[in-house]
């Protein structure tokens, strides 16, 4: 099975260019220095770290939404996780990438 790359022109259609530009503008730039962060005691640090959890929790949903957009454009459906095998398996192998297809054919 050959790999068929998705053309850049197709992928460009789902990139939110305004959001990408805003992200780049927030980045550090040696031409426009800025100080970020403060000295914090452990409790303040912990509170700020915990407040960021909502952003990490949102990542799987955002990634799946983008994968669904790719499916609409390309016809290729991707999921965050896919299970192949016996529903009552006692052991599982977790794989990513091309090794998953090899293991699926082996099973």
ABEGO torsion letter per residue (X at the ends): XBBBBBBAAAAAAABBAAAAAAAAAABBBAABBBBBEBBBBAAAAAAAAAAAAAAAAAAAAAAAAAAAAAAAAAGBBBBABBBBEBAABABBBBBBEAAAAAAAAAX
